[in-house]
């Protein structure tokens, strides 16, 4: 097992930047308001399994169904783009049905946490880092994700509705920029 602390830190920080759970707080608050509840543990565990599946089988799985990594990245970019539009314009594109009152899996676990950007990053990290370093980086990120998901109500109270609205629009623009970057990367 070839592990290096510097590599683990690099993997962790790379995934932290891509997952951007802090930037997703306004979106998480919106989803919680729409659905009534987000199960933090379920979202975190599902995200973990999606990431592990992609770490070990992602490229082969996409190849089997005839999808290349760039197409997958572009599809995820479109979903992120639509989520960003919701945040910026304060409109509702993703409506929750009466049967589905939990946003824990969709869109929290996928595509927000374990989305196309995260999954393609995991595939990219495989070229430079060991599986154990990537797994540790994933686990460290998901511990932080769980903490943020658990405390969004407290964060919302701390910021107030005005603060959440400002944060929502600012991070909506950042999310929009990330979506465009992912989309452009998929074109090349």
N, CA and C atoms as an extended XYZ file, in Angstrom:
564
Properties=species:S:1:pos:R:3:atomname:S:1:resname:S:1:resid:I:1 pbc="F F F"
N         0.849       -1.172        0.000 N   UNK     1
C         0.000        0.000        0.000 CA  UNK     1
C         0.900        1.242        0.000 C   UNK     1
N         0.962        1.907       -1.130 N   UNK     2
C         1.835        3.062       -1.301 CA  UNK     2
C         1.053        4.342       -0.990 C   UNK     2
N         1.301        4.904        0.212 N   UNK     3
C         0.585        6.123        0.599 CA  UNK     3
C         1.574        7.208        0.988 C   UNK     3
N         1.207        8.423        0.654 N   UNK     4
C         2.030        9.579        0.938 CA  UNK     4
C         1.096       10.667        1.476 C   UNK     4
N         1.434       11.253        2.626 N   UNK     5
C         0.584       12.277        3.255 CA  UNK     5
C         0.364       13.465        2.319 C   UNK     5
N         1.399       13.897        1.626 N   UNK     6
C         1.266       15.030        0.694 CA  UNK     6
C         0.273       14.692       -0.416 C   UNK     6
N         0.326       13.446       -0.905 N   UNK     7
C        -0.612       13.024       -1.948 CA  UNK     7
C        -2.045       12.991       -1.420 C   UNK     7
N        -2.212       12.522       -0.189 N   UNK     8
C        -3.550       12.475        0.418 CA  UNK     8
C        -4.101       13.895        0.546 C   UNK     8
N        -3.264       14.826        0.965 N   UNK     9
C        -3.691       16.228        1.096 CA  UNK     9
C        -4.074       16.788       -0.271 C   UNK     9
N        -3.267       16.498       -1.284 N   UNK    10
C        -3.560       16.970       -2.642 CA  UNK    10
C        -4.896       16.418       -3.136 C   UNK    10
N        -5.111       15.115       -2.973 N   UNK    11
C        -6.373       14.490       -3.397 CA  UNK    11
C        -7.541       15.106       -2.636 C   UNK    11
N        -7.384       15.253       -1.323 N   UNK    12
C        -8.459       15.793       -0.481 CA  UNK    12
C        -8.822       17.214       -0.906 C   UNK    12
N        -7.820       18.058       -1.105 N   UNK    13
C        -8.091       19.445       -1.483 CA  UNK    13
C        -8.668       19.546       -2.899 C   UNK    13
N        -8.214       18.683       -3.795 N   UNK    14
C        -8.761       18.678       -5.154 CA  UNK    14
C       -10.243       18.326       -5.117 C   UNK    14
N       -10.570       17.260       -4.397 N   UNK    15
C       -11.987       16.858       -4.296 CA  UNK    15
C       -12.805       17.905       -3.545 C   UNK    15
N       -12.214       18.525       -2.523 N   UNK    16
C       -12.909       19.567       -1.773 CA  UNK    16
C       -13.311       20.716       -2.699 C   UNK    16
N       -12.396       21.106       -3.573 N   UNK    17
C       -12.682       22.205       -4.504 CA  UNK    17
C       -13.763       21.811       -5.502 C   UNK    17
N       -13.744       20.574       -5.962 N   UNK    18
C       -14.716       20.139       -6.968 CA  UNK    18
C       -16.094       19.925       -6.345 C   UNK    18
N       -16.132       19.268       -5.195 N   UNK    19
C       -17.426       19.028       -4.527 CA  UNK    19
C       -18.034       20.363       -4.102 C   UNK    19
N       -17.217       21.277       -3.593 N   UNK    20
C       -17.632       22.621       -3.193 CA  UNK    20
C       -18.915       22.617       -2.359 C   UNK    20
N       -18.902       21.846       -1.289 N   UNK    21
C       -20.095       21.730       -0.447 CA  UNK    21
C       -20.438       23.059        0.224 C   UNK    21
N       -19.440       23.870        0.538 N   UNK    22
C       -19.727       25.175        1.139 CA  UNK    22
C       -20.480       26.069        0.155 C   UNK    22
N       -20.091       26.014       -1.108 N   UNK    23
C       -20.778       26.792       -2.135 CA  UNK    23
C       -22.175       26.283       -2.425 C   UNK    23
N       -22.435       25.050       -2.027 N   UNK    24
C       -23.745       24.453       -2.276 CA  UNK    24
C       -24.736       24.681       -1.147 C   UNK    24
N       -24.295       25.335       -0.070 N   UNK    25
C       -25.186       25.540        1.079 CA  UNK    25
C       -26.513       26.197        0.685 C   UNK    25
N       -26.511       27.274       -0.117 N   UNK    26
C       -27.811       27.863       -0.489 CA  UNK    26
C       -28.715       26.886       -1.236 C   UNK    26
N       -28.125       26.074       -2.100 N   UNK    27
C       -28.909       25.084       -2.839 CA  UNK    27
C       -29.450       24.008       -1.903 C   UNK    27
N       -28.645       23.585       -0.957 N   UNK    28
C       -29.075       22.582        0.023 CA  UNK    28
C       -30.227       23.129        0.857 C   UNK    28
N       -30.135       24.394        1.244 N   UNK    29
C       -31.225       25.033        2.007 CA  UNK    29
C       -32.502       25.048        1.173 C   UNK    29
N       -32.376       25.401       -0.116 N   UNK    30
C       -33.551       25.399       -1.003 CA  UNK    30
C       -34.163       24.008       -1.113 C   UNK    30
N       -33.327       23.010       -1.290 N   UNK    31
C       -33.823       21.629       -1.439 CA  UNK    31
C       -34.508       21.186       -0.152 C   UNK    31
N       -33.914       21.530        0.990 N   UNK    32
C       -34.531       21.168        2.268 CA  UNK    32
C       -35.901       21.825        2.417 C   UNK    32
N       -36.014       23.087        1.968 N   UNK    33
C       -37.308       23.771        2.047 CA  UNK    33
C       -38.340       23.109        1.142 C   UNK    33
N       -37.925       22.682       -0.055 N   UNK    34
C       -38.848       22.037       -1.005 CA  UNK    34
C       -39.295       20.667       -0.530 C   UNK    34
N       -38.336       19.890        0.001 N   UNK    35
C       -38.627       18.497        0.331 CA  UNK    35
C       -39.001       18.293        1.790 C   UNK    35
N       -38.675       19.264        2.626 N   UNK    36
C       -39.013       19.148        4.038 CA  UNK    36
C       -37.919       18.516        4.877 C   UNK    36
N       -37.044       17.711        4.256 N   UNK    37
C       -36.024       17.020        5.044 CA  UNK    37
C       -34.924       16.512        4.123 C   UNK    37
N       -33.704       16.569        4.612 N   UNK    38
C       -32.577       15.938        3.930 CA  UNK    38
C       -31.938       15.000        4.935 C   UNK    38
N       -31.848       13.741        4.567 N   UNK    39
C       -31.204       12.762        5.424 CA  UNK    39
C       -29.704       12.821        5.141 C   UNK    39
N       -28.978       13.474        6.030 N   UNK    40
C       -27.545       13.715        5.843 CA  UNK    40
C       -26.758       12.415        5.716 C   UNK    40
N       -27.093       11.440        6.554 N   UNK    41
C       -26.369       10.169        6.534 CA  UNK    41
C       -26.611        9.426        5.219 C   UNK    41
N       -27.877        9.381        4.776 N   UNK    42
C       -28.195        8.706        3.514 CA  UNK    42
C       -27.476        9.369        2.349 C   UNK    42
N       -27.521       10.686        2.292 N   UNK    43
C       -26.857       11.408        1.200 CA  UNK    43
C       -25.359       11.136        1.198 C   UNK    43
N       -24.753       11.110        2.376 N   UNK    44
C       -23.315       10.876        2.483 CA  UNK    44
C       -22.959        9.449        2.084 C   UNK    44
N       -23.716        8.472        2.565 N   UNK    45
C       -23.435        7.065        2.246 CA  UNK    45
C       -23.641        6.791        0.764 C   UNK    45
N       -24.722        7.302        0.188 N   UNK    46
C       -24.974        7.102       -1.248 CA  UNK    46
C       -23.853        7.752       -2.066 C   UNK    46
N       -23.435        8.947       -1.666 N   UNK    47
C       -22.325        9.619       -2.351 CA  UNK    47
C       -21.058        8.774       -2.296 C   UNK    47
N       -20.783        8.190       -1.126 N   UNK    48
C       -19.607        7.333       -0.962 CA  UNK    48
C       -19.657        6.160       -1.928 C   UNK    48
N       -20.804        5.485       -1.997 N   UNK    49
C       -20.901        4.317       -2.874 CA  UNK    49
C       -20.812        4.701       -4.349 C   UNK    49
N       -21.391        5.829       -4.714 N   UNK    50
C       -21.274        6.292       -6.101 CA  UNK    50
C       -19.806        6.564       -6.433 C   UNK    50
N       -19.101        7.246       -5.520 N   UNK    51
C       -17.693        7.560       -5.754 CA  UNK    51
C       -16.830        6.305       -5.821 C   UNK    51
N       -17.087        5.344       -4.934 N   UNK    52
C       -16.315        4.098       -4.937 CA  UNK    52
C       -16.580        3.302       -6.215 C   UNK    52
N       -17.843        3.238       -6.604 N   UNK    53
C       -18.199        2.540       -7.834 CA  UNK    53
C       -17.460        3.161       -9.014 C   UNK    53
N       -17.435        4.474       -9.045 N   UNK    54
C       -16.774        5.162      -10.151 CA  UNK    54
C       -15.261        5.028      -10.076 C   UNK    54
N       -14.708        5.021       -8.876 N   UNK    55
C       -13.264        4.859       -8.722 CA  UNK    55
C       -12.802        3.537       -9.330 C   UNK    55
N       -13.537        2.473       -9.029 N   UNK    56
C       -13.104        1.144       -9.463 CA  UNK    56
C       -13.678        0.718      -10.814 C   UNK    56
N       -14.891        1.172      -11.144 N   UNK    57
C       -15.550        0.673      -12.359 CA  UNK    57
C       -15.991        1.749      -13.334 C   UNK    57
N       -15.800        3.012      -12.992 N   UNK    58
C       -16.362        4.120      -13.753 CA  UNK    58
C       -16.079        4.117      -15.233 C   UNK    58
N       -14.819        4.078      -15.577 N   UNK    59
C       -14.463        4.148      -16.990 CA  UNK    59
C       -14.997        2.936      -17.749 C   UNK    59
N       -14.879        1.744      -17.143 N   UNK    60
C       -15.399        0.527      -17.789 CA  UNK    60
C       -16.915        0.572      -17.920 C   UNK    60
N       -17.592        1.051      -16.882 N   UNK    61
C       -19.056        1.143      -16.903 CA  UNK    61
C       -19.528        2.088      -18.000 C   UNK    61
N       -18.893        3.239      -18.100 N   UNK    62
C       -19.250        4.178      -19.163 CA  UNK    62
C       -18.968        3.579      -20.534 C   UNK    62
N       -17.845        2.877      -20.646 N   UNK    63
C       -17.477        2.248      -21.923 CA  UNK    63
C       -18.504        1.185      -22.332 C   UNK    63
N       -18.961        0.400      -21.358 N   UNK    64
C       -19.950       -0.659      -21.638 CA  UNK    64
C       -21.242       -0.075      -22.198 C   UNK    64
N       -21.678        1.053      -21.646 N   UNK    65
C       -22.929        1.638      -22.145 CA  UNK    65
C       -22.699        2.639      -23.272 C   UNK    65
N       -21.454        2.719      -23.709 N   UNK    66
C       -21.144        3.524      -24.892 CA  UNK    66
C       -21.051        5.017      -24.658 C   UNK    66
N       -20.693        5.399      -23.442 N   UNK    67
C       -20.571        6.822      -23.116 CA  UNK    67
C       -19.119        7.118      -22.771 C   UNK    67
N       -18.563        8.149      -23.379 N   UNK    68
C       -17.202        8.537      -23.033 CA  UNK    68
C       -17.239        9.516      -21.859 C   UNK    68
N       -16.106        9.687      -21.213 N   UNK    69
C       -16.010       10.540      -20.022 CA  UNK    69
C       -16.419       11.977      -20.346 C   UNK    69
N       -16.054       12.455      -21.538 N   UNK    70
C       -16.400       13.825      -21.913 CA  UNK    70
C       -17.919       14.013      -22.004 C   UNK    70
N       -18.618       13.059      -22.590 N   UNK    71
C       -20.087       13.149      -22.694 CA  UNK    71
C       -20.721       13.126      -21.311 C   UNK    71
N       -20.197       12.271      -20.441 N   UNK    72
C       -20.706       12.184      -19.073 CA  UNK    72
C       -20.501       13.519      -18.361 C   UNK    72
N       -19.325       14.100      -18.542 N   UNK    73
C       -19.018       15.389      -17.930 CA  UNK    73
C       -19.957       16.475      -18.450 C   UNK    73
N       -20.226       16.462      -19.752 N   UNK    74
C       -21.111       17.476      -20.340 CA  UNK    74
C       -22.545       17.323      -19.827 C   UNK    74
N       -23.008       16.081      -19.678 N   UNK    75
C       -24.356       15.852      -19.152 CA  UNK    75
C       -24.467       16.383      -17.722 C   UNK    75
N       -23.462       16.100      -16.902 N   UNK    76
C       -23.444       16.621      -15.540 CA  UNK    76
C       -23.386       18.134      -15.519 C   UNK    76
N       -22.647       18.710      -16.468 N   UNK    77
C       -22.539       20.173      -16.558 CA  UNK    77
C       -23.902       20.802      -16.841 C   UNK    77
N       -24.701       20.148      -17.670 N   UNK    78
C       -26.036       20.675      -17.987 CA  UNK    78
C       -26.926       20.669      -16.740 C   UNK    78
N       -26.866       19.584      -15.964 N   UNK    79
C       -27.664       19.509      -14.729 CA  UNK    79
C       -27.212       20.595      -13.754 C   UNK    79
N       -25.900       20.751      -13.596 N   UNK    80
C       -25.367       21.790      -12.703 CA  UNK    80
C       -25.769       23.178      -13.200 C   UNK    80
N       -25.747       23.365      -14.520 N   UNK    81
C       -26.157       24.633      -15.135 CA  UNK    81
C       -27.600       24.963      -14.751 C   UNK    81
N       -28.482       23.978      -14.847 N   UNK    82
C       -29.892       24.202      -14.507 CA  UNK    82
C       -30.069       24.504      -13.018 C   UNK    82
N       -29.315       23.798      -12.166 N   UNK    83
C       -29.371       24.082      -10.728 CA  UNK    83
C       -28.901       25.509      -10.451 C   UNK    83
N       -27.854       25.941      -11.163 N   UNK    84
C       -27.344       27.310      -10.992 CA  UNK    84
C       -28.389       28.339      -11.421 C   UNK    84
N       -29.096       28.070      -12.521 N   UNK    85
C       -30.159       28.987      -12.959 CA  UNK    85
C       -31.247       29.116      -11.897 C   UNK    85
N       -31.591       27.991      -11.271 N   UNK    86
C       -32.573       28.041      -10.183 CA  UNK    86
C       -32.109       29.001       -9.086 C   UNK    86
N       -30.830       28.891       -8.737 N   UNK    87
C       -30.294       29.714       -7.644 CA  UNK    87
C       -30.253       31.188       -8.020 C   UNK    87
N       -29.810       31.492       -9.226 N   UNK    88
C       -29.635       32.885       -9.643 CA  UNK    88
C       -30.977       33.568       -9.883 C   UNK    88
N       -31.855       32.891      -10.612 N   UNK    89
C       -33.135       33.489      -11.002 CA  UNK    89
C       -34.245       33.247       -9.990 C   UNK    89
N       -33.957       32.445       -8.970 N   UNK    90
C       -34.940       32.083       -7.949 CA  UNK    90
C       -36.206       31.500       -8.585 C   UNK    90
N       -35.989       30.528       -9.486 N   UNK    91
C       -37.085       29.807      -10.135 CA  UNK    91
C       -36.990       28.346       -9.758 C   UNK    91
N       -38.037       27.593      -10.054 N   UNK    92
C       -38.043       26.177       -9.725 CA  UNK    92
C       -38.126       25.353      -11.006 C   UNK    92
N       -37.009       24.705      -11.339 N   UNK    93
C       -36.975       23.815      -12.496 CA  UNK    93
C       -37.154       22.360      -12.073 C   UNK    93
N       -36.545       22.010      -10.932 N   UNK    94
C       -36.645       20.650      -10.413 CA  UNK    94
C       -37.743       20.629       -9.365 C   UNK    94
N       -38.864       20.091       -9.731 N   UNK    95
C       -40.005       20.044       -8.819 CA  UNK    95
C       -40.036       18.695       -8.121 C   UNK    95
N       -40.299       18.715       -6.821 N   UNK    96
C       -40.409       17.453       -6.093 CA  UNK    96
C       -41.871       17.029       -6.078 C   UNK    96
N       -42.085       15.748       -6.295 N   UNK    97
C       -43.452       15.227       -6.285 CA  UNK    97
C       -43.879       14.958       -4.849 C   UNK    97
N       -45.172       14.711       -4.663 N   UNK    98
C       -45.677       14.423       -3.324 CA  UNK    98
C       -45.113       13.118       -2.782 C   UNK    98
N       -44.834       12.146       -3.695 N   UNK    99
C       -44.297       10.862       -3.244 CA  UNK    99
C       -42.844       11.009       -2.798 C   UNK    99
N       -42.098       11.855       -3.475 N   UNK   100
C       -40.681       12.003       -3.179 CA  UNK   100
C       -40.464       13.255       -2.342 C   UNK   100
N       -40.452       13.082       -1.055 N   UNK   101
C       -40.249       14.225       -0.170 CA  UNK   101
C       -38.849       14.218        0.431 C   UNK   101
N       -37.900       13.580       -0.239 N   UNK   102
C       -36.529       13.598        0.246 CA  UNK   102
C       -35.587       13.904       -0.892 C   UNK   102
N       -34.824       14.960       -0.763 N   UNK   103
C       -33.825       15.303       -1.762 CA  UNK   103
C       -32.478       14.715       -1.404 C   UNK   103
N       -32.461       13.712       -0.522 N   UNK   104
C       -31.206       13.176       -0.024 CA  UNK   104
C       -30.366       12.523       -1.117 C   UNK   104
N       -31.026       11.795       -2.032 N   UNK   105
C       -30.266       11.096       -3.066 CA  UNK   105
C       -30.159       11.951       -4.316 C   UNK   105
N       -31.285       12.374       -4.869 N   UNK   106
C       -31.281       13.257       -6.043 CA  UNK   106
C       -31.949       14.553       -5.597 C   UNK   106
N       -31.345       15.681       -5.705 N   UNK   107
C       -30.062       15.997       -6.329 CA  UNK   107
C       -28.902       16.137       -5.353 C   UNK   107
N       -29.046       15.797       -4.052 N   UNK   108
C       -27.938       16.015       -3.112 CA  UNK   108
C       -26.777       15.044       -3.381 C   UNK   108
N       -27.016       13.732       -3.224 N   UNK   109
C       -25.924       12.771       -3.428 CA  UNK   109
C       -25.443       12.814       -4.872 C   UNK   109
N       -26.395       12.836       -5.797 N   UNK   110
C       -26.070       12.962       -7.223 CA  UNK   110
C       -27.044       13.931       -7.836 C   UNK   110
N       -26.617       14.980       -8.481 N   UNK   111
C       -25.272       15.311       -8.932 CA  UNK   111
C       -24.526       16.318       -8.069 C   UNK   111
N       -25.074       16.735       -6.931 N   UNK   112
C       -24.419       17.801       -6.169 CA  UNK   112
C       -23.094       17.363       -5.552 C   UNK   112
N       -23.096       16.258       -4.812 N   UNK   113
C       -21.867       15.797       -4.161 CA  UNK   113
C       -21.065       14.903       -5.112 C   UNK   113
N       -21.685       13.833       -5.564 N   UNK   114
C       -21.000       12.885       -6.454 CA  UNK   114
C       -21.485       13.118       -7.878 C   UNK   114
N       -21.261       14.311       -8.363 N   UNK   115
C       -21.704       14.659       -9.711 CA  UNK   115
C       -20.640       14.386      -10.750 C   UNK   115
N       -20.916       14.826      -11.954 N   UNK   116
C       -20.009       14.562      -13.076 CA  UNK   116
C       -18.624       15.129      -12.830 C   UNK   116
N       -18.546       16.325      -12.256 N   UNK   117
C       -17.243       16.924      -11.975 CA  UNK   117
C       -16.446       16.093      -10.988 C   UNK   117
N       -17.101       15.658       -9.920 N   UNK   118
C       -16.440       14.834       -8.909 CA  UNK   118
C       -16.013       13.498       -9.510 C   UNK   118
N       -16.912       12.875      -10.243 N   UNK   119
C       -16.620       11.548      -10.786 CA  UNK   119
C       -15.523       11.591      -11.848 C   UNK   119
N       -15.543       12.596      -12.707 N   UNK   120
C       -14.464       12.695      -13.700 CA  UNK   120
C       -13.147       13.064      -13.018 C   UNK   120
N       -13.210       13.842      -11.938 N   UNK   121
C       -11.998       14.154      -11.177 CA  UNK   121
C       -11.423       12.880      -10.565 C   UNK   121
N       -12.287       12.036      -10.020 N   UNK   122
C       -11.837       10.761       -9.446 CA  UNK   122
C       -11.139        9.915      -10.515 C   UNK   122
N       -11.716        9.885      -11.708 N   UNK   123
C       -11.068        9.141      -12.797 CA  UNK   123
C        -9.706        9.744      -13.122 C   UNK   123
N        -9.616       11.059      -13.121 N   UNK   124
C        -8.347       11.735      -13.421 CA  UNK   124
C        -7.305       11.471      -12.333 C   UNK   124
N        -7.734       11.451      -11.081 N   UNK   125
C        -6.812       11.242       -9.965 CA  UNK   125
C        -6.170        9.857      -10.010 C   UNK   125
N        -6.884        8.894      -10.596 N   UNK   126
C        -6.352        7.526      -10.686 CA  UNK   126
C        -5.031        7.475      -11.438 C   UNK   126
N        -4.821        8.422      -12.339 N   UNK   127
C        -3.587        8.424      -13.132 CA  UNK   127
C        -2.366        8.793      -12.294 C   UNK   127
N        -2.552        9.552      -11.209 N   UNK   128
C        -1.408       10.061      -10.449 CA  UNK   128
C        -1.313        9.569       -9.006 C   UNK   128
N        -2.407        9.019       -8.483 N   UNK   129
C        -2.421        8.663       -7.069 CA  UNK   129
C        -2.898        7.232       -6.875 C   UNK   129
N        -2.526        6.644       -5.729 N   UNK   130
C        -2.929        5.265       -5.440 CA  UNK   130
C        -4.406        5.234       -5.031 C   UNK   130
N        -4.997        4.054       -5.149 N   UNK   131
C        -6.395        3.885       -4.746 CA  UNK   131
C        -6.575        4.246       -3.275 C   UNK   131
N        -5.633        3.843       -2.422 N   UNK   132
C        -5.775        4.126       -0.995 CA  UNK   132
C        -5.736        5.626       -0.717 C   UNK   132
N        -4.884        6.366       -1.417 N   UNK   133
C        -4.833        7.818       -1.236 CA  UNK   133
C        -6.141        8.467       -1.677 C   UNK   133
N        -6.704        7.996       -2.772 N   UNK   134
C        -7.970        8.547       -3.274 CA  UNK   134
C        -9.107        8.214       -2.317 C   UNK   134
N        -9.136        6.989       -1.824 N   UNK   135
C       -10.205        6.577       -0.890 CA  UNK   135
C       -10.148        7.423        0.381 C   UNK   135
N        -8.951        7.642        0.918 N   UNK   136
C        -8.819        8.473        2.121 CA  UNK   136
C        -9.288        9.902        1.830 C   UNK   136
N        -8.913       10.440        0.676 N   UNK   137
C        -9.358       11.780        0.279 CA  UNK   137
C       -10.871       11.868        0.164 C   UNK   137
N       -11.487       10.827       -0.393 N   UNK   138
C       -12.952       10.781       -0.515 CA  UNK   138
C       -13.596       10.757        0.868 C   UNK   138
N       -13.095        9.887        1.745 N   UNK   139
C       -13.669        9.757        3.091 CA  UNK   139
C       -13.547       11.071        3.859 C   UNK   139
N       -12.387       11.720        3.799 N   UNK   140
C       -12.205       12.998        4.501 CA  UNK   140
C       -13.184       14.054        3.985 C   UNK   140
N       -13.389       14.094        2.683 N   UNK   141
C       -14.347       15.041        2.113 CA  UNK   141
C       -15.764       14.734        2.560 C   UNK   141
N       -16.120       13.464        2.578 N   UNK   142
C       -17.491       13.101        2.939 CA  UNK   142
C       -17.790       13.321        4.417 C   UNK   142
N       -16.769       13.242        5.264 N   UNK   143
C       -16.969       13.594        6.679 CA  UNK   143
C       -17.348       15.074        6.775 C   UNK   143
N       -16.653       15.904        6.034 N   UNK   144
C       -16.957       17.339        6.024 CA  UNK   144
C       -18.335       17.595        5.409 C   UNK   144
N       -18.656       16.894        4.317 N   UNK   145
C       -19.969       17.021        3.667 CA  UNK   145
C       -21.079       16.683        4.657 C   UNK   145
N       -20.905       15.587        5.392 N   UNK   146
C       -21.906       15.172        6.378 CA  UNK   146
C       -22.119       16.277        7.418 C   UNK   146
N       -21.023       16.845        7.900 N   UNK   147
C       -21.103       17.926        8.888 CA  UNK   147
C       -21.882       19.123        8.328 C   UNK   147
N       -21.586       19.519        7.101 N   UNK   148
C       -22.281       20.660        6.484 CA  UNK   148
C       -23.766       20.334        6.292 C   UNK   148
N       -24.075       19.143        5.786 N   UNK   149
C       -25.485       18.767        5.599 CA  UNK   149
C       -26.236       18.768        6.924 C   UNK   149
N       -25.574       18.316        7.984 N   UNK   150
C       -26.206       18.251        9.304 CA  UNK   150
C       -26.476       19.633        9.887 C   UNK   150
N       -25.669       20.625        9.506 N   UNK   151
C       -25.765       21.940       10.145 CA  UNK   151
C       -26.364       23.031        9.258 C   UNK   151
N       -26.970       22.689        8.127 N   UNK   152
C       -27.508       23.735        7.242 CA  UNK   152
C       -28.587       24.569        7.931 C   UNK   152
N       -29.366       23.983        8.805 N   UNK   153
C       -30.402       24.746        9.506 CA  UNK   153
C       -29.750       25.815       10.382 C   UNK   153
N       -28.692       25.451       11.086 N   UNK   154
C       -27.984       26.409       11.945 CA  UNK   154
C       -27.311       27.488       11.092 C   UNK   154
N       -26.731       27.073        9.969 N   UNK   155
C       -26.082       28.029        9.064 CA  UNK   155
C       -27.117       29.018        8.526 C   UNK   155
N       -28.298       28.503        8.175 N   UNK   156
C       -29.366       29.358        7.659 CA  UNK   156
C       -29.804       30.375        8.711 C   UNK   156
N       -29.945       29.939        9.954 N   UNK   157
C       -30.337       30.855       11.032 CA  UNK   157
C       -29.258       31.907       11.260 C   UNK   157
N       -28.007       31.509       11.180 N   UNK   158
C       -26.893       32.420       11.372 CA  UNK   158
C       -26.856       33.500       10.288 C   UNK   158
N       -27.097       33.100        9.035 N   UNK   159
C       -27.045       34.036        7.908 CA  UNK   159
C       -28.298       34.890        7.771 C   UNK   159
N       -29.433       34.342        8.170 N   UNK   160
C       -30.708       35.028        7.968 CA  UNK   160
C       -31.148       34.911        6.518 C   UNK   160
N       -32.389       35.285        6.231 N   UNK   161
C       -32.911       35.103        4.868 CA  UNK   161
C       -32.200       35.996        3.858 C   UNK   161
N       -31.837       37.223        4.269 N   UNK   162
C       -31.112       38.115        3.363 CA  UNK   162
C       -29.735       37.566        3.017 C   UNK   162
N       -29.043       37.070        4.019 N   UNK   163
C       -27.722       36.485        3.796 CA  UNK   163
C       -27.783       35.263        2.907 C   UNK   163
N       -28.801       34.430        3.112 N   UNK   164
C       -28.974       33.235        2.285 CA  UNK   164
C       -29.262       33.631        0.840 C   UNK   164
N       -30.091       34.672        0.634 N   UNK   165
C       -30.398       35.116       -0.731 CA  UNK   165
C       -29.161       35.633       -1.455 C   UNK   165
N       -28.352       36.414       -0.761 N   UNK   166
C       -27.112       36.916       -1.364 CA  UNK   166
C       -26.185       35.744       -1.678 C   UNK   166
N       -26.013       34.860       -0.702 N   UNK   167
C       -25.163       33.687       -0.880 CA  UNK   167
C       -25.657       32.821       -2.034 C   UNK   167
N       -26.982       32.642       -2.126 N   UNK   168
C       -27.574       31.822       -3.180 CA  UNK   168
C       -27.209       32.367       -4.564 C   UNK   168
N       -27.328       33.654       -4.736 N   UNK   169
C       -27.039       34.242       -6.051 CA  UNK   169
C       -25.549       34.235       -6.371 C   UNK   169
N       -24.726       34.557       -5.380 N   UNK   170
C       -23.277       34.561       -5.599 CA  UNK   170
C       -22.796       33.151       -5.958 C   UNK   170
N       -23.206       32.163       -5.161 N   UNK   171
C       -22.765       30.800       -5.446 CA  UNK   171
C       -23.469       30.221       -6.663 C   UNK   171
N       -24.627       30.746       -6.992 N   UNK   172
C       -25.289       30.344       -8.244 CA  UNK   172
C       -24.446       30.721       -9.444 C   UNK   172
N       -23.870       31.913       -9.399 N   UNK   173
C       -22.996       32.353      -10.497 CA  UNK   173
C       -21.725       31.508      -10.533 C   UNK   173
N       -21.179       31.190       -9.357 N   UNK   174
C       -19.995       30.330       -9.303 CA  UNK   174
C       -20.328       28.942       -9.849 C   UNK   174
N       -21.478       28.404       -9.459 N   UNK   175
C       -21.916       27.093       -9.955 CA  UNK   175
C       -22.123       27.138      -11.461 C   UNK   175
N       -22.674       28.235      -11.959 N   UNK   176
C       -22.859       28.418      -13.397 CA  UNK   176
C       -21.506       28.409      -14.109 C   UNK   176
N       -20.526       29.087      -13.537 N   UNK   177
C       -19.181       29.111      -14.121 CA  UNK   177
C       -18.563       27.712      -14.125 C   UNK   177
N       -18.763       26.947      -13.045 N   UNK   178
C       -18.259       25.574      -12.985 CA  UNK   178
C       -18.917       24.727      -14.061 C   UNK   178
N       -20.229       24.906      -14.239 N   UNK   179
C       -20.954       24.149      -15.269 CA  UNK   179
C       -20.406       24.463      -16.657 C   UNK   179
N       -20.163       25.727      -16.923 N   UNK   180
C       -19.632       26.127      -18.237 CA  UNK   180
C       -18.225       25.568      -18.426 C   UNK   180
N       -17.412       25.607      -17.361 N   UNK   181
C       -16.055       25.052      -17.439 CA  UNK   181
C       -16.106       23.555      -17.749 C   UNK   181
N       -16.989       22.821      -17.047 N   UNK   182
C       -17.137       21.380      -17.311 CA  UNK   182
C       -17.603       21.126      -18.732 C   UNK   182
N       -18.532       21.943      -19.182 N   UNK   183
C       -19.066       21.780      -20.537 CA  UNK   183
C       -17.971       22.031      -21.580 C   UNK   183
N       -17.201       23.104      -21.377 N   UNK   184
C       -16.108       23.414      -22.308 CA  UNK   184
C       -15.058       22.305      -22.296 C   UNK   184
N       -14.753       21.769      -21.112 N   UNK   185
C       -13.758       20.692      -21.012 CA  UNK   185
C       -14.246       19.459      -21.766 C   UNK   185
N       -15.552       19.230      -21.760 N   UNK   186
C       -16.115       18.089      -22.487 CA  UNK   186
C       -16.061       18.248      -23.991 C   UNK   186
N       -15.946       19.489      -24.454 N   UNK   187
C       -15.885       19.744      -25.898 CA  UNK   187
C       -14.522       19.391      -26.478 C   UNK   187
N       -13.483       19.391      -25.628 N   UNK   188
C       -12.112       19.172      -26.139 CA  UNK   188
C       -11.623       17.783      -25.873 C   UNK   188
